[in-house]
Amino acid sequence: MIDGPIARGRTLGKATTWVIAGQARVRCGVTLKITDGAMLLIVNGVLPKSQLRRAALSCEPGSAFVAGRFTVRACNGEQGPVRVGSRPMRTSTR
């Protein structure tokens, strides 16, 4: 689970499902790598303690973001998938 600043280099690999549960900001001078096949879940809904009031992954100027093909999905507070209507979410292969 990632819920705060990313202050040193980090690699998010496919062996773990990564949950963004707050404001995950890649700091200046830091590199975030996301490998092919990685899965990121971003918690859906209002987060009162967050400055943005939402979970988010962002990069400050001067940071680096290196990524292969990865999947991002919304999740609820229990890391379950968020469903739209009665159909499960679909993912794109583009």
trRosetta pair geometry for C-beta under 8 A, 3 or more apart (Angstrom, degrees):
i j d omega theta_ij theta_ji phi_ij phi_ji
1 18 7.9 152 -97 -164 25 55
1 19 4.7 -25 -111 71 72 107
1 21 5.2 -2 -168 2 106 130
2 6 7.0 -2 -159 -71 129 101
2 18 6.4 12 -3 -177 114 101
2 19 7.0 170 24 84 68 52
2 20 5.4 -26 71 -108 100 60
2 21 6.9 151 72 22 43 77
2 22 7.5 -127 123 45 56 84
2 24 4.5 46 133 -103 115 135
2 57 7.8 50 99 -97 135 100
3 20 7.5 140 -85 -170 53 45
3 21 4.3 -38 -86 77 106 92
3 22 3.3 72 -164 13 76 119
3 23 7.7 52 -179 37 51 46
3 24 6.9 -65 -102 -66 13 88
3 55 7.9 -65 -121 -124 75 101
4 22 6.0 8 -59 87 51 135
4 23 7.1 29 -122 74 36 73
4 24 6.9 39 62 -101 17 59
5 23 7.8 -1 -64 109 59 89
5 24 7.4 147 -108 -149 18 42
5 25 5.2 -33 -115 62 72 88
5 27 5.7 49 -179 -52 113 106
6 10 5.6 -99 -161 16 117 136
6 24 6.0 44 -31 -177 103 85
6 25 6.8 -158 21 87 79 36
6 26 4.8 -24 66 -103 119 59
6 27 6.4 -154 83 0 59 81
6 30 6.0 175 117 132 88 149
6 32 5.8 44 123 -81 158 116
7 27 5.0 34 -114 5 55 144
7 30 6.4 -150 -172 -75 21 150
8 30 6.1 -142 -129 -125 12 115
9 30 5.9 -164 -70 -159 51 76
9 31 4.9 12 -119 57 95 84
9 32 7.6 -167 -147 -76 51 38
9 33 7.7 26 -174 -3 90 99
10 30 7.7 18 6 173 86 113
10 32 5.7 -5 64 -120 90 71
10 33 7.3 -162 99 33 46 72
11 32 8.0 156 -91 -167 34 48
11 33 4.4 -18 -111 72 79 108
11 34 7.6 169 -161 -83 57 27
11 35 6.5 47 179 -35 102 102
12 16 7.4 -106 -163 72 71 107
12 18 5.0 -20 -153 -49 124 156
12 32 7.3 16 -7 -178 105 93
12 33 7.1 -175 24 93 66 55
12 34 4.8 -12 62 -112 107 74
12 35 6.9 -153 90 12 55 78
12 38 5.2 88 122 -156 94 151
12 40 7.0 32 152 -77 153 101
12 70 7.8 51 101 -126 115 156
13 16 6.3 75 71 23 78 90
13 35 4.8 17 -121 26 61 135
13 38 6.1 -154 170 -92 15 106
14 35 5.7 -97 -22 92 87 111
14 36 6.9 -30 -45 96 130 52
14 37 3.6 8 -100 105 145 103
14 38 4.8 -114 -79 -77 63 52
14 39 7.1 78 -138 -6 66 77
17 39 4.8 -31 -123 86 78 116
17 40 8.0 163 -172 -95 62 20
17 41 6.2 31 165 -9 103 114
17 79 7.5 110 116 -176 129 127
18 38 6.7 9 6 177 119 108
18 39 6.8 163 26 90 73 57
18 40 4.9 -28 76 -109 104 68
18 41 7.0 175 89 24 49 70
19 40 7.8 153 -92 -163 22 56
19 41 4.8 -22 -109 70 69 104
19 42 7.9 156 -162 -90 53 24
19 43 6.8 55 180 -47 97 93
19 75 6.7 -70 -128 55 99 146
19 79 5.4 -68 -98 -107 138 112
20 24 5.0 -98 -139 4 101 135
20 40 6.2 27 -17 -178 108 104
20 41 7.0 -170 22 89 72 48
20 42 4.6 -15 62 -110 113 72
20 43 6.7 -137 91 5 61 79
20 55 5.1 135 121 167 89 115
20 56 7.1 -110 151 82 134 6
20 57 5.2 -88 -116 -53 155 99
21 43 4.9 59 -121 -14 60 137
21 55 5.8 -71 -152 -113 16 132
22 43 7.9 18 -44 38 41 129
22 47 6.3 180 -116 170 65 162
22 49 7.8 -38 -128 88 114 101
22 50 5.6 -174 -156 -90 77 116
22 55 5.8 -45 -59 -115 10 80
23 50 5.2 146 -33 -149 103 107
23 51 6.3 13 -54 37 159 92
23 52 5.7 133 -92 14 113 114
23 55 7.3 -144 -63 -138 40 42
23 56 5.8 4 -121 53 63 90
23 58 7.6 -27 -167 23 81 109
24 55 7.7 25 -1 -172 94 81
24 56 6.9 -157 38 95 71 48
24 57 4.8 -17 77 -106 110 69
24 58 7.5 145 86 23 59 61
25 56 8.0 29 -69 99 77 95
25 57 7.9 171 -82 -156 36 39
25 58 5.1 -16 -114 70 77 90
25 59 7.3 158 -164 -95 63 19
25 60 6.1 63 168 -39 105 95
26 30 5.3 -148 -177 88 82 111
26 31 7.9 17 -170 -145 129 11
26 32 4.7 -98 -102 -20 135 125
26 57 7.8 40 -23 -178 95 80
26 58 7.2 -142 20 103 78 44
26 59 4.4 -13 55 -115 116 72
26 60 6.3 -143 89 15 63 77
26 63 4.2 137 121 173 105 155
26 64 7.8 -113 150 54 141 36
26 65 6.6 165 30 -75 167 91
27 30 4.7 69 64 4 78 130
27 60 5.7 5 -145 24 30 135
27 63 6.2 140 91 -85 26 121
28 60 4.8 -75 -54 106 73 126
28 61 6.5 3 -101 84 102 58
28 62 3.7 29 -148 82 90 125
28 63 5.7 -103 -103 -51 29 80
29 62 5.8 -9 -42 142 57 109
29 63 6.8 -35 27 -94 27 61
30 63 5.2 -14 60 -130 73 99
30 64 7.4 -147 103 33 39 74
31 63 7.1 167 -85 -176 36 72
31 64 4.1 -16 -109 70 83 110
31 65 7.7 -174 -155 -72 61 24
31 66 6.3 11 -175 3 107 110
32 59 7.2 -133 23 -96 125 106
32 63 7.2 24 -1 164 96 117
32 64 7.2 179 27 92 60 60
32 65 5.4 -7 64 -114 98 67
32 66 7.3 175 89 30 48 67
33 66 4.7 -18 -109 74 78 101
33 67 7.0 168 -161 -81 47 51
34 38 5.0 -122 -175 50 88 151
34 40 7.4 -40 -134 -43 137 122
34 65 7.8 3 2 -173 104 82
34 66 7.5 176 25 93 63 53
34 67 4.1 6 57 -119 103 95
34 68 6.7 -133 105 32 72 68
34 70 4.9 -53 147 -30 124 156
35 38 5.2 112 61 -40 68 111
35 68 5.5 10 -175 22 35 125
35 70 7.4 100 77 -77 38 112
36 68 3.5 -69 -64 126 70 149
36 69 5.3 34 -133 44 78 78
36 70 7.2 -145 -134 -64 24 72
37 68 7.5 -5 4 97 60 128
37 69 7.2 46 -44 85 44 84
37 70 7.0 -20 61 -105 14 66
38 68 7.6 117 7 60 100 98
38 70 4.2 -18 64 -124 88 118
38 71 7.4 -164 96 31 51 67
39 70 7.0 -163 -74 -171 26 87
39 71 5.1 -12 -115 66 69 104
39 73 7.3 -13 -169 14 93 108
40 57 7.1 -29 -179 -27 149 153
40 70 6.4 54 -5 148 101 123
40 71 7.0 -177 30 93 68 53
40 72 4.8 -17 73 -108 105 74
40 73 7.5 159 88 25 56 61
41 72 7.8 160 -90 -158 24 53
41 73 5.5 -26 -111 73 70 86
41 74 7.3 58 -163 174 72 12
41 75 3.9 20 -180 -13 120 132
41 79 5.9 87 106 -147 160 81
42 55 5.0 175 -174 106 83 118
42 56 7.3 44 -152 -94 129 31
42 57 7.0 -110 -96 -12 118 99
42 72 6.4 20 -12 -174 111 99
42 73 7.4 -180 22 90 75 35
42 74 5.8 -47 70 -109 83 54
42 75 7.0 146 63 20 31 82
43 47 7.3 79 99 -63 123 121
43 55 4.3 106 54 -19 86 154
43 74 7.8 57 -167 -163 10 68
43 75 5.9 -48 -98 74 49 84
43 76 7.3 30 -146 172 74 15
43 77 6.3 54 -148 -94 117 50
43 79 7.9 -59 -89 -86 87 58
44 55 7.6 -72 -60 33 21 117
44 74 4.3 49 -60 -175 117 114
44 75 6.6 178 -4 65 92 29
44 76 6.3 -42 46 -92 103 47
44 82 5.0 46 -3 -68 155 150
45 54 7.8 168 88 -123 29 72
45 76 7.5 52 -15 -137 127 62
45 77 7.3 -37 38 -51 143 92
46 53 5.4 -24 -150 171 81 96
46 54 7.0 -56 -116 -80 42 65
47 50 4.0 47 99 3 114 121
47 52 7.8 35 59 78 108 77
47 53 6.0 168 58 -167 64 37
47 54 6.2 141 19 -102 100 14
47 55 6.1 97 -23 -49 142 70
48 53 6.8 14 -103 -129 29 83
50 53 5.5 174 79 -76 95 19
50 54 6.5 -126 96 37 145 25
50 55 7.2 -141 -75 -75 167 44
52 56 5.5 -22 86 6 165 135
59 63 4.5 -144 -168 78 94 126
59 64 7.8 -161 -155 35 137 4
59 65 5.2 -95 -70 -43 151 119
60 63 5.0 92 58 -14 72 118
67 70 6.0 -82 -172 5 115 119
71 91 5.7 -17 -136 -143 121 140
73 81 6.2 -39 154 -125 136 90
73 82 7.6 178 162 29 89 88
73 89 6.2 134 -142 100 111 157
73 91 7.3 -61 -75 -88 108 106
74 81 7.5 85 84 -160 65 58
74 82 4.1 -31 105 24 109 133
74 89 7.5 161 41 -75 89 156
75 78 7.9 -122 160 73 102 47
75 79 5.0 5 161 -147 146 39
75 80 6.1 144 -161 67 90 29
75 81 6.0 -60 -109 -99 73 31
75 82 6.1 -156 -110 -25 18 87
76 79 7.3 -75 67 -4 61 12
76 80 5.1 -8 37 58 106 87
76 81 7.9 20 -2 87 86 13
76 82 5.9 132 -48 -79 78 81
81 88 6.7 37 116 -153 146 94
81 89 6.0 -136 180 18 122 117
82 89 6.9 59 77 -43 68 129
83 86 7.4 13 155 -142 126 16
83 87 7.1 173 -168 83 96 34
83 88 5.8 -62 -117 -108 98 48
83 89 6.7 -133 -113 -30 48 79
84 87 6.6 -22 76 67 78 82
84 89 6.5 87 5 -83 100 75
87 90 7.9 -16 143 -32 115 94
